[in-house]
């Protein structure tokens, strides 16, 4: 048996929904990451969050039990600063729309921070709860004057205990509307953050691990890296089944415990105790027995080979009915669920 840890030398792991949910670690995640370290496979913690210092992210992870140091954290603020440093001369002034932590990454990259839009050679934008109209207005002036624009990420919302609230992408949309311009993007699903993490570690066979198809998996594929979707966070079975090619992962698993499973069994379409077939009306019918995630991989293999897209999923037999319910894909006896894109 060859498992994922045999095949990869670094894990590029997403945080929220993959390693922890709010204040608590995802069950089994700490043990999985520690087990990977014992096998010589390092974990780099990759986050689109540009509002916190890498040291603060590492401390939070360490408090949860993960083996994390500042050098193990890769943030979109670091990637954004690196993008700017590659486009500007040393010491160039940058207008920071974001937190002090983002400004610190700009200075560590050999640039300077300015609050004067008239002299700004670039604008870098990351999430901050304190961003207001005056700062956005200054950024608009700088951008219309020709400043380079780098956004740390385009996440429209960020998760909070109050539910989804406006994220950096929503604030980027304000400047996009005001200027008619488009930013360069550092964070996932753009590849810069992941490519920067690979370069920093010297990894040759990195595996991107995440819970979101539209950031983690799309970003990993854009960077040319292998990807593992874990079903512990945002993206579920319906999202995966209807995913377009650029959002389809190489491996699918329930959680990080899969790192020591046979890699061949985690591939969508891998043989299992389940059978899926297309019916005359274009629907999918599931039959057989076994692990629910195995059923999902089987469904994906058949459906993607047929072109993908929205589909009705029906059950043939009691085990299939229960499994579709577990996956959120089916209703009662003989019922079906339409999987929309």
N, C-alpha and C positions, 0 to 999 in steps of 0.2 A: 504494500500500500504506500502511495505517495501522498502526503498531506500538504496543505497550503504552506506550512512552515518549512517544509523541505524545498519548496519551489521559489520562495521569496526571501530576500535578505533584510527588508525593511517594511514595516506596516505604516502606511500613511492614514491615520485614523481620524475620522471626524469625531466631534465631542458630543454635543447635545443630541440625544436620541440613539447614539451609537455606544458611547461609554457611560453616559449618565443621563438621567432625566431630572431636571431641576436639582434639588439638593442631594439626590441619592444615585449611587452607581447602578447601572443596569445589572440585574442579577447575572453573575458569572463573568462579567466583563473584567473585573480586577484579576481574577484567577487566570483568565485567558491571556491577558497582557503580560502578567508575571510569568506564566508558562512559556510564552513566546520568548521572553528575555532569557529564561533559563536554557532555551534552545539556541541562543545566540542571535535571535531576530529582534532587532530594536524596534520600538514604536515611536514614531514622531506624531505629535498631536497637532493636527492641522485644523485651523479654525478661520472662518470668515470674519469673526468678531475683531474689529479694529479698535475697540474702545478700552481694552485692558492690556496692560503690559504683559509680555511673555512670562515674566517672573510671577505675576499674579495668577495667570492661568496655570502655571506649573504648581504653584502652592495649592490651588484648589484641587487639582488632580491628586497631588500627594496626600492631601487631607482625606481624600476618598479611598486611598490605598494604592493608587497607581504609581509605578516607578517612574517619576517624572522630575526632570530638572529643567531649568530655563532653556538649556541648549536643545531640549527635546521638543520645544514648542515652535511651531511655524504659524505665524499669523498673517492675515491679509495686509496689515499695516506694514510689516516687514517687506512683504512682496511689493507693495506699492512704493515704498521708499527705494527699493532696489530698482524698480522700473524707472523712477525719476532720476536716480543716480546714473543710469545708463543713457539718459537722454539729455542731461544738463551738465554744464561744467561744475567743477568742485566749488562749493560755497554759494551756488545759485540760490536766490531767495524763493521760498515756497510759502504760499498762503495755505494755512491748514484749516480745513473745515472739519473739525472733529475734536477729540480729546487731547489732553496733554500727552497721553501715551503715544498717540499718532505723531505728534510733534517731536517726541523724543526719537522715534525711529527715523524721522527725516534728518535730524542732526547727526545721528549715528551713521547715516549713509553719506555724511560729508557735505550736506547741504545746510542752509540756514532757514530759519522761520521768520517770516515777516507778516505784519498786519496791514501793510500798505499795498492795496491792489495795483497801484500805479507802477510799483517796482517788481511785482511778483512775476517770476519766470514760469511758475507752475501753480496749479491748485490741486491739492490732494484732499479727497473727501472720504471720511469714514463716519460711522455712527457716533453721535453724541446726543444725549437727551437735552443738552443746553444750546444746541444750534438754533439760532433765531434769524429773523428777517435781515437784520443789518449785516450779518456775516455772509448770508447768501447773496445779498446785494453786492457786497464787495467782491465775492467770488465771481458773480456775473460780470462785473466791470473788468476784472482781470482776464476772464475767458474771452470776452469780446475784443480785448486788446491783443489776443494771441497767445495767452499763457497755455502751457501744456496742462491737460486735465486728466488726472488719474483717480478713478473711484476704487476704493478698497473692495467693494462688492456691490451687487445690485439686488440684494435680498429685499423684497418689498416689505416684509414684516419681520419682526423678531419675536420669539416666544417669551412670554412673561407669565407670572402668576395671575395676571388680569386677562390673559388671552393674547392673541396676536396684536401687536402694536406696530405703528409705522417704523420701518427699518431704513437702512441707508439708501436702498433703492428708491424709496418714496421721496427722500430728500434729493437724491440725484435727479429724479423726475422734475423737481421744481426748477433746477438749473437747466435741464434739457429743454423744458418748455420756454424758459426765459431767454435762452441763447440760441436755440436751434442746433446746438452742438451735441456731439456724442463723446463720452469719455473713453479712455483706455481703462480696462478693468483688470484688477490684480487677483481678486478672489474667485473661488469656484462659482459657476462652471467654467470660467476662463481658465486656461491652463497655467498661468504664470505662477500662482502660489504653489501648486504641486511640483512644477518643474524646478522652482527655487528650492523646495524641500529636498528633492532628489539630488540636486547639485550640492547642497549643504552636507548631505550625508554620504555622498559618493555611492549611493545605492545603484545596483545593476539590475535588480529584479524586484522593484517596489510593487506592493499591492495596496491599492486604495480601498479603504473599508469605510462604508457609510450607510446611512439609513434613508438618504434622499436620492431619488433618481435624477432630479433636475439640478442638483448641485454636485454631490459627491460622484455619482456615476458618470454623468455627462462631463464633469471636469476631468475625471480620470481618463475617460476615453479621448477627450480632446488633447490630453497630455501624452497619449500613447501608452498608458499604463494598464495593467490588469486591474480588474475591479471586483469587489465583493459587496453585494447588497445584503444587509442584515435587516430582518423584519421586526426591529425593536423600536422604530420611531415613526417617521412621517409617512413614507411610502409603503403601501400595502399591496395585497395580492392583486386587486383590481387595477391599481396603477401600473404594476409590473406587466400584467398580461396585455394591457393596451399600449405599452410604451413603444415609441418609435425607435428605429434602430440605434440612433445616437444616445439613447438613454438605457439601453439594454446591458446589464452587467454580464461579466464572464462567469460569475458564480453567484448562487443564491442560497442563503441559509437562514435559519431561525434566529441565530445569535452568534456571538464570537466563539462559542464552544466549537463551532465548525472548523476552526483553524487547524484542529488535529483530526478532522474527518478525511476520508479518502477524497482527494480533490476531484477525481473523475465523477464522483457521485453528486457533486454540487453544481455541475454544469447544467444549464437549462436543456431539457431534452434527454438527460441521462436516463438509462434504463431504471425502472422502479417496479413496484408492485401494481402500478397504475397504468391504465390505458386511456388515451384520449383520442377521439376521432371527430372529424368534421361531419356534420349531417347534411342532408340534402338542402336544407334551408340556410346553410352557412353558419349554423350554431356549432358549439363544441359540446360533446357528451363525454363525461368522465365515468369510468368504471374501474373496479378493482378494490384494493385495500392497501393500507400502509400509512406512512408518515404524511401528514398534511402538506408539509413543504415539498416533499417528494412529488405529491400530486400537482402542486403548483409548477414545479420544474417541468413535469410532463406536459401539462397544459401549455406552458410557454413554448416548449419545443415544437409542438404540433401547430399551435396558432401562429407563431412567428414564421414558420416554414410556409404557411399558407398566405402570408402577407401581413398579418397582424391587424391592428385597428379594433374598433368596437365589435363586441361579440356577445351572444347569449351563451351562457354556460348552464348545462343541465346535468342531472345526476342519473346514473343507472345503478340502482341498488342503494340499500340503506347506508352502507359504509361511505359511499360517494356523497350521499345527501348530508351526512354528518360532517364530512370533510369540507364540503363547499360552505356549509354554515360556519365552520371554524375559520375558514379563510375569508369569510365575508363575501362570498361569491354566490350563495344560493339561498333559497327560501325553504318552504316546506316540501313535502313529498311531491315529486314531479315538477317542482318549481325551478325557476331559472333566475339568473341575475344578468342584466345587461352591463357589460364592462365598457364604460365610455372612456374616450381619450381625454 
